Amino acid sequence: MTKTNNANLAALLLRVSMGILFLAHAGLKTFIFTPAGTAGSSKASAFPVRSPMWLSRRSFPVALR
């Protein structure tokens, strides 16, 4: 194998493993803790939970009226 093939294989392995970890984390939050439980846990720990900026009225004043 050449260095280019090794780099491509390493990048693929990293992307696949991070994708699996992301899906496992999302599944844990959704199916085990439920969205309400996740929000309650964040609120109880005083972790600031804010809506994404693209949901604010200042970003899209016409679309959300």
C-alpha positions as CSV (number, residue, x, y, z in Angstrom):
1,M,0.0,0.0,0.0
2,T,1.2,3.5,-0.7
3,K,1.0,6.4,1.7
4,T,-1.9,7.9,-0.2
5,N,-3.9,4.7,0.2
6,N,-3.1,4.6,3.9
7,A,-4.2,8.1,4.4
8,N,-7.5,7.5,2.6
9,L,-8.1,4.4,4.6
10,A,-7.4,6.2,7.8
11,A,-9.7,9.0,6.9
12,L,-12.5,6.6,6.0
13,L,-12.0,4.7,9.3
14,L,-12.2,7.9,11.3
15,R,-15.3,9.1,9.5
16,V,-17.1,5.8,9.9
17,S,-16.2,5.5,13.5
18,M,-17.3,9.1,14.3
19,G,-20.6,8.5,12.4
20,I,-21.3,5.4,14.5
21,L,-20.5,7.3,17.7
22,F,-22.8,10.2,16.6
23,L,-25.7,7.8,15.9
24,A,-25.1,5.9,19.2
25,H,-25.2,9.2,21.1
26,A,-28.3,10.4,19.3
27,G,-30.0,7.1,19.9
28,L,-29.1,7.2,23.6
29,K,-30.6,10.6,24.1
30,T,-33.7,9.9,22.0
31,F,-34.7,6.3,23.1
32,I,-33.2,5.9,26.5
33,F,-33.4,9.3,28.2
34,T,-36.2,10.7,26.0
35,P,-36.1,14.3,24.8
36,A,-38.0,15.5,27.9
37,G,-35.6,13.7,30.2
38,T,-32.6,15.2,28.4
39,A,-34.0,18.7,28.7
40,G,-34.9,18.2,32.3
41,S,-31.4,16.9,33.1
42,S,-29.8,19.9,31.3
43,K,-32.1,22.3,33.2
44,A,-31.4,20.6,36.6
45,S,-27.6,20.9,36.1
46,A,-27.9,24.6,35.2
47,F,-26.5,23.9,31.7
48,P,-27.7,26.7,29.4
49,V,-30.0,25.3,26.7
50,R,-30.5,27.7,23.9
51,S,-32.4,27.4,20.7
52,P,-30.2,27.5,17.6
53,M,-29.7,30.9,16.1
54,W,-31.5,30.1,12.9
55,L,-34.7,29.6,15.0
56,S,-34.7,33.1,16.4
57,R,-37.0,35.8,15.1
58,R,-34.1,38.2,14.5
59,S,-32.6,35.8,11.9
60,F,-35.8,35.4,9.8
61,P,-38.3,38.0,10.9
62,V,-40.6,37.5,7.9
63,A,-40.7,33.7,7.8
64,L,-41.7,33.2,11.4
65,R,-44.6,35.7,11.5
